[in-house]
Structure formats: C-alpha cells, structure tokens
Amino acid sequence: MPARHSVTLSPMPAPIIIDRGFEPYDISFAAMRAFTDARTADTPDELWIVEHPPVFTLGLGADPSHVLNAHDIPVVQTDRGGEVTYHGPGQVVIYLMMDLRRRPGARLFAREFVNKIEQSVIHTLQAYNLTGERKAGAPGIYMSNGAWKGAKIAALGLKIRGNGCTYHGVSLNVAMDLAPFSWINPCGYEGLATVDMRTVGAEAALRDVQLKLAQHLTDLLT
C-alpha cells in the first residue's frame, strides 16, 4: 500500500494594519480604489483603520430618497453594496483591502467573508460584555437583548471585484452623536433604531475598540 502523506497548508499572512487616523471620506475612498487598481498577486492584504468626519454614503443600489434630510452633511455616492449609512466621529471604521482568491484550495467567497466580518464584530462586542447578533437578509450586527434589542450597532458594505479583490468594509458605533442616523432610513429600513456602545452601557476608548476589532478580523481572516 502506498504511503500516505499529509499536507499542511501554510496560514495566510496576516494583513498589514494601517492606521489612517481622522480622514475625510472622499480621500479614503479614492485611496481604496487606487490601492486596488495597483495591487498585484504579491501585494500584501491590508486593514485600514480610519475615523471619518460626518458623511452619508450611498451604495450602488441605494435609493437617494432614504436620505430624509442631510442637514448639510455631505452625501457621497460609492461603489459598495448596500444602501445609505452614516459615518462620523466616535465610530470605528475598518476597510478590508483583501484578495479573496489568493490561495487555490482555500478560497474565501463573499458569503463566508461577510460571515467572518460579522463574527469579528460579535467577538469585539463580547469583550465589552455586549451581545450582538445577525439578522437574516440584513447584513450588519444588531443588539440581541436589553432595552435596545434589535437596534443596529454595526454596518458593513463591500466591493468585491471580479478578480477577488475587496475594499470598503465595516463600521462599529462606539460613542457617537446618533442624531444623523435619524435623518436617514439606515440601510434602507424606515424607523430602524441605531445605537452605539456607550448608549448600551459600554464605556470604551475608540482606540481600544479599533485595535480589538482589527485583531479579531485578522484572527478570523487568516
């Protein structure tokens, strides 16, 4: 009988974490597209941590009427999936500059990729004794108990190009002015409650949450 040999695949290299600081959305958006245009099969994956000034962003299929009253906040059309969302100070945003088809035999496709991103948010919330959950057909993470049960605390929207390279990413509300969420139908849902970690009892430094979420994303995506 021929000898059998086990084969162990090397783990994917961890993405490089880049802290872009406090940056206007349009600068980040242009940089994401430029990075993805220029990357090759050898370009390391990156996670970009950023915090934005107030901005509403529209996904490719977004209905502009879901912006009820912008109150002079810029509204930017993007090329991600999803509807309208809000980014602003006190929110963790991480953009995922990933190549999903890098390793034959271990390909990571869209549904699994989204699942891992959502699980990273759930793990991050658990570190602050908060419980989040998914909702079928509604990407993102929602509070699963307490007075804010069903309120959305994290959103995600991605662009996956035909070559498997991704950009855009995930946002987690930490300690924000939540009023702008009431000026839109968040993610296209009229009356959807949106909440942040501070409101549900978790006092956390933005930097700490940024690093925790980045670490959980790294752990689950490599």
Phi, psi and chi 1 to 4 in degrees:
 res  aa     phi    psi   chi1   chi2   chi3   chi4
   1 MET       -  130.4  179.2  179.6  -66.3      -
   2 PRO   -66.3  146.3   23.0  -32.7      -      -
   3 ALA   -66.6  144.7      -      -      -      -
   4 ARG  -102.7  137.9  -66.1 -174.8  177.1 -178.6
   5 HIS  -122.4  126.1  -59.8  -78.1      -      -
   6 SER   -79.2  147.7   62.2      -      -      -
   7 VAL  -119.5  125.4  176.6      -      -      -
   8 THR  -108.0  119.0  -58.1      -      -      -
   9 LEU   -76.7  136.5  -68.7  175.6      -      -
  10 SER   -68.3  141.8  -60.3      -      -      -
  11 PRO   -64.7  151.1   22.9  -32.3      -      -
  12 MET   -64.3  142.1  -69.3  -69.4  -70.3      -
  13 PRO   -59.0  141.7  -20.5   31.1      -      -
  14 ALA   -65.0  141.3      -      -      -      -
  15 PRO   -64.3  149.8   20.6  -29.9      -      -
  16 ILE   -76.4  131.5  -61.6  168.1      -      -
  17 ILE   -95.4  121.4  -62.8  174.8      -      -
  18 ILE  -114.1  123.2  -54.5  -67.3      -      -
  19 ASP   -96.9  108.8 -172.7  -12.3      -      -
  20 ARG   -92.3   -1.3  -63.6  179.9   66.7   92.7
  21 GLY    70.6 -147.7      -      -      -      -
  22 PHE   -92.0  112.1 -167.4   75.3      -      -
  23 GLU  -141.0  134.3 -179.6  174.0   77.2      -
  24 PRO   -56.8  144.3  -25.8   34.9      -      -
  25 TYR   -59.5  -42.3 -179.3   82.7      -      -
  26 ASP   -63.8  -29.6   57.2  -12.2      -      -
  27 ILE   -69.0  -44.9  -66.9  176.9      -      -
  28 SER   -62.2  -43.0  -60.7      -      -      -
  29 PHE   -61.3  -47.3 -175.1   27.4      -      -
  30 ALA   -63.1  -39.1      -      -      -      -
  31 ALA   -67.4  -37.9      -      -      -      -
  32 MET   -61.5  -45.0  -75.9 -170.3  -77.2      -
  33 ARG   -67.8  -39.9  -71.2  179.2  -68.7  175.6
  34 ALA   -64.9  -42.2      -      -      -      -
  35 PHE   -60.7  -44.7  175.4   91.6      -      -
  36 THR   -70.3  -37.0  -53.6      -      -      -
  37 ASP   -60.8  -38.4  -72.2  -17.5      -      -
  38 ALA   -89.8  -15.1      -      -      -      -
  39 ARG   -71.3  153.8   71.6  178.4  -58.9  164.4
  40 THR  -120.7 -177.4   69.5      -      -      -
  41 ALA   -62.1  -18.9      -      -      -      -
  42 ASP  -100.1   -2.6  -61.2  -40.5      -      -
  43 THR   -70.7  124.5  -57.4      -      -      -
  44 PRO   -61.9  146.2  -20.6   32.2      -      -
  45 ASP   -68.4  153.4  -67.7  -28.5      -      -
  46 GLU  -138.1  149.1  -64.4 -175.4   -1.1      -
  47 LEU  -113.3  124.0  -59.6 -179.7      -      -
  48 TRP  -103.9  118.9  -67.3    2.4      -      -
  49 ILE   -91.8  130.6  -60.6  173.3      -      -
  50 VAL  -150.8  154.9   65.4      -      -      -
  51 GLU  -125.6  133.5 -176.9 -175.9   12.4      -
  52 HIS  -108.6  148.8  -69.2  -52.4      -      -
  53 PRO   -63.9  165.3  -14.2   27.1      -      -
  54 PRO   -55.5  132.3  -28.3   37.4      -      -
  55 VAL  -160.8  141.8   62.8      -      -      -
  56 PHE  -100.9  135.4  -65.4  118.2      -      -
  57 THR  -122.4  143.5   68.9      -      -      -
  58 LEU  -110.9  133.0  -58.6  173.3      -      -
  59 GLY   -76.0  173.0      -      -      -      -
  60 LEU   -58.0  -37.3  -78.0  172.9      -      -
  61 GLY   -99.2   14.7      -      -      -      -
  62 ALA   -69.8  144.4      -      -      -      -
  63 ASP   -93.6  114.0 -178.4  -15.0      -      -
  64 PRO   -57.0  -20.9  -23.3   33.7      -      -
  65 SER   -68.1  -13.4   69.5      -      -      -
  66 HIS   -74.4  -10.0  -72.0  -52.8      -      -
  67 VAL   -87.2  102.0  179.9      -      -      -
  68 LEU   -76.0  -40.7  -53.5  176.4      -      -
  69 ASN  -162.3  108.4 -172.9  -21.7      -      -
  70 ALA   -73.1  -16.9      -      -      -      -
  71 HIS    49.8   42.7  -71.9   79.8      -      -
  72 ASP    69.5    7.0  -63.8  -37.0      -      -
  73 ILE   -78.8  134.3  -67.4  175.6      -      -
  74 PRO   -58.7  144.0  -21.4   31.2      -      -
  75 VAL  -116.2  120.7  179.3      -      -      -
  76 VAL  -118.1  127.4  178.8      -      -      -
  77 GLN   -79.6  130.5  178.5   65.3   59.2      -
  78 THR  -120.8 -178.6   79.0      -      -      -
  79 ASP  -113.3   19.8   59.0   -4.5      -      -
  80 ARG   -84.3  171.6   62.2  165.6  171.6   79.4
  81 GLY   -78.6  170.9      -      -      -      -
  82 GLY    95.2 -175.0      -      -      -      -
  83 GLU  -104.1 -145.7  -97.7  -76.5   -7.3      -
  84 VAL   -87.3  142.9   61.0      -      -      -
  85 THR  -144.2  172.7 -165.2      -      -      -
  86 TYR  -121.9  136.9  169.6   71.1      -      -
  87 HIS  -120.2  143.5  -62.9  -53.5      -      -
  88 GLY  -166.7  176.1      -      -      -      -
  89 PRO   -56.0  143.3  -25.7   35.7      -      -
  90 GLY    86.3   11.3      -      -      -      -
  91 GLN  -119.8  133.4 -179.4 -172.4   62.4      -
  92 VAL   -79.8  126.7  173.3      -      -      -
  93 VAL  -123.7  128.5  177.1      -      -      -
  94 ILE  -128.2  122.8  -61.4 -175.9      -      -
  95 TYR   -96.4  135.9  -65.9  126.4      -      -
  96 LEU  -107.4  103.7  -64.3  101.9      -      -
  97 MET   -97.1   82.7  -39.6  -58.1  -69.3      -
  98 MET  -120.9  152.1  -51.4  -75.5  -70.1      -
  99 ASP  -110.3  105.5 -177.4  -13.0      -      -
 100 LEU   -77.0  -13.5  -59.2 -171.6      -      -
 101 ARG  -114.0   25.9  -58.6 -176.7 -177.0 -178.6
 102 ARG   -66.9  -38.3  173.7  156.2  -74.0  161.7
 103 ARG  -117.4  113.3 -169.3  174.4   70.6 -158.8
 104 PRO   -57.6  140.9  -22.3   33.2      -      -
 105 GLY    88.4  -10.8      -      -      -      -
 106 ALA  -137.6   41.0      -      -      -      -
 107 ARG   -71.5  142.3  -67.0 -178.0  176.6 -179.2
 108 LEU  -114.4  113.1 -171.1   64.9      -      -
 109 PHE  -102.0  177.8  -68.3  110.1      -      -
 110 ALA   -56.5  -48.4      -      -      -      -
 111 ARG   -63.4  -44.6 -175.2  174.1  -62.4  177.8
 112 GLU   -66.2  -37.5 -177.7 -177.1   -3.4      -
 113 PHE   -61.1  -48.1 -172.7   52.1      -      -
 114 VAL   -60.8  -42.8  167.6      -      -      -
 115 ASN   -57.9  -42.3 -176.5  -84.7      -      -
 116 LYS   -69.6  -36.7  -71.7  178.3 -178.9  -68.8
 117 ILE   -63.8  -46.7  -64.5  168.6      -      -
 118 GLU   -62.0  -40.0  -69.2  174.8  -24.8      -
 119 GLN   -64.9  -34.2 -167.3   60.2   46.4      -
 120 SER   -62.1  -39.1  -61.0      -      -      -
 121 VAL   -66.4  -43.3  173.9      -      -      -
 122 ILE   -58.7  -44.5  -69.8  170.7      -      -
 123 HIS   -62.7  -40.3  -72.9  -25.5      -      -
 124 THR   -63.5  -44.9  -58.4      -      -      -
 125 LEU   -61.9  -38.6  -67.3  172.7      -      -
 126 GLN   -59.1  -32.0  -73.1  172.4  -17.7      -
 127 ALA   -63.8  -18.3      -      -      -      -
 128 TYR  -113.9   21.9  -61.7   94.9      -      -
 129 ASN    60.6   34.9  -62.8  -46.9      -      -
 130 LEU  -114.8  147.7  -60.1  176.4      -      -
 131 THR  -118.1  117.8  -55.0      -      -      -
 132 GLY  -111.4  160.9      -      -      -      -
 133 GLU  -146.6  161.6   64.1 -177.6    2.1      -
 134 ARG   -85.9  161.6  -60.8  174.4  178.7   85.3
 135 LYS  -126.0  130.7  -77.1 -172.5  177.9 -179.3
 136 ALA   -58.4  129.5      -      -      -      -
 137 GLY    77.3    4.2      -      -      -      -
 138 ALA  -135.4   86.1      -      -      -      -
 139 PRO   -53.3  147.3  -24.9   34.6      -      -
 140 GLY   122.6 -176.4      -      -      -      -
 141 ILE  -126.2  138.9  -64.7  -60.6      -      -
 142 TYR  -125.2  149.7  -56.3   78.2      -      -
 143 MET   -65.9  137.9  -61.3  -53.4  -59.6      -
 144 SER  -102.3   -5.8   66.9      -      -      -
 145 ASN  -156.7  178.0   54.9   28.4      -      -
 146 GLY    77.8 -171.4      -      -      -      -
 147 ALA   -63.4  -23.9      -      -      -      -
 148 TRP  -103.8   20.9  -73.1   93.0      -      -
 149 LYS   -53.5  131.0  178.0  177.3  172.7   59.3
 150 GLY    90.7  -11.4      -      -      -      -
 151 ALA   -75.6  143.7      -      -      -      -
 152 LYS   -84.8  130.6 -169.0  166.0 -167.9  174.0
 153 ILE  -117.4  -15.7 -164.0  167.0      -      -
 154 ALA  -145.4  143.2      -      -      -      -
 155 ALA  -127.1  154.7      -      -      -      -
 156 LEU  -142.8  149.2   64.1   92.5      -      -
 157 GLY  -154.7  133.3      -      -      -      -
 158 LEU  -129.4  156.1  -61.0  167.5      -      -
 159 LYS  -119.0  122.4  173.9   68.2  173.6 -179.1
 160 ILE  -118.9  111.6  -56.7  177.7      -      -
 161 ARG   -75.7  166.8  -70.5 -172.0  175.5  173.7
 162 GLY   -60.8  -23.5      -      -      -      -
 163 ASN   -88.1    7.5   62.7   -1.7      -      -
 164 GLY    86.3    4.1      -      -      -      -
 165 CYS   -90.1  137.7  -67.5      -      -      -
 166 THR  -115.7  155.4   77.1      -      -      -
 167 TYR  -152.9 -174.2   53.1  103.5      -      -
 168 HIS    65.0 -165.8  -63.7  -66.6      -      -
 169 GLY   173.4 -130.1      -      -      -      -
 170 VAL  -133.2  146.2   59.9      -      -      -
 171 SER  -129.0  142.2   60.0      -      -      -
 172 LEU  -129.9  124.7  172.2   59.6      -      -
 173 ASN   -80.7  121.7  -54.8  -27.1      -      -
 174 VAL  -106.7  -64.2  178.4      -      -      -
 175 ALA  -149.4   89.3      -      -      -      -
 176 MET  -122.1  165.2  -55.1  179.0   68.1      -
 177 ASP   -80.1  109.3  174.6    4.9      -      -
 178 LEU   -84.3   -6.5  -65.9  171.1      -      -
 179 ALA   -54.8  -41.9      -      -      -      -
 180 PRO   -60.0  -24.8  -29.1   38.4      -      -
 181 PHE   -65.1  -26.3  -74.6  107.6      -      -
 182 SER   -80.5   -7.0   69.4      -      -      -
 183 TRP   -93.5    2.2  -56.7  -21.7      -      -
 184 ILE  -134.9  168.5   60.3  173.9      -      -
 185 ASN   -94.4   96.6  -68.9  -32.4      -      -
 186 PRO   -55.4  125.8  -23.4   34.6      -      -
 187 CYS    57.5   22.1  -56.3      -      -      -
 188 GLY    87.0    6.8      -      -      -      -
 189 TYR  -106.1  113.6  -67.6   97.1      -      -
 190 GLU   -64.3  129.3 -177.2  178.1   -4.7      -
 191 GLY    78.0    8.0      -      -      -      -
 192 LEU   -66.9  122.3  175.2   65.1      -      -
 193 ALA   -73.1  139.0      -      -      -      -
 194 THR  -125.3  140.6  -54.1      -      -      -
 195 VAL  -138.5  165.6   74.4      -      -      -
 196 ASP  -125.7  171.6   61.1    9.0      -      -
 197 MET   -63.6  -37.5  -67.4  172.2   58.8      -
 198 ARG   -61.2  -42.6  177.5  175.5   58.7 -168.3
 199 THR   -64.3  -31.7  -59.5      -      -      -
 200 VAL   -95.3   17.0  -67.7      -      -      -
 201 GLY   100.1    7.8      -      -      -      -
 202 ALA  -108.3  106.2      -      -      -      -
 203 GLU   -86.5  112.9  -67.4  -69.4  -18.8      -
 204 ALA  -140.4  140.7      -      -      -      -
 205 ALA   -71.9  135.8      -      -      -      -
 206 LEU   -54.1  -43.2 -175.9   71.1      -      -
 207 ARG   -60.7  -40.6 -177.2   60.4  176.3  165.2
 208 ASP   -63.1  -41.3  -69.5  -16.6      -      -
 209 VAL   -70.2  -38.7 -176.2      -      -      -
 210 GLN   -54.5  -48.6  -71.9  172.5  -30.9      -
 211 LEU   -70.6  -37.7  -65.3  176.8      -      -
 212 LYS   -64.0  -46.0  -82.2 -172.9  172.0   63.1
 213 LEU   -65.4  -41.6 -179.6   53.7      -      -
 214 ALA   -60.0  -39.9      -      -      -      -
 215 GLN   -68.0  -42.2 -173.5   59.2   58.6      -
 216 HIS   -65.7  -38.0  -74.4  -56.5      -      -
 217 LEU   -62.1  -43.5  -73.7  164.3      -      -
 218 THR   -61.4  -45.2  -63.0      -      -      -
 219 ASP   -61.7  -40.9  -69.4  -14.3      -      -
 220 LEU   -85.3  -21.6  -74.1  175.3      -      -
 221 LEU  -100.7    1.6  -65.3  171.7      -      -
 222 THR  -124.1      -   56.0      -      -      -
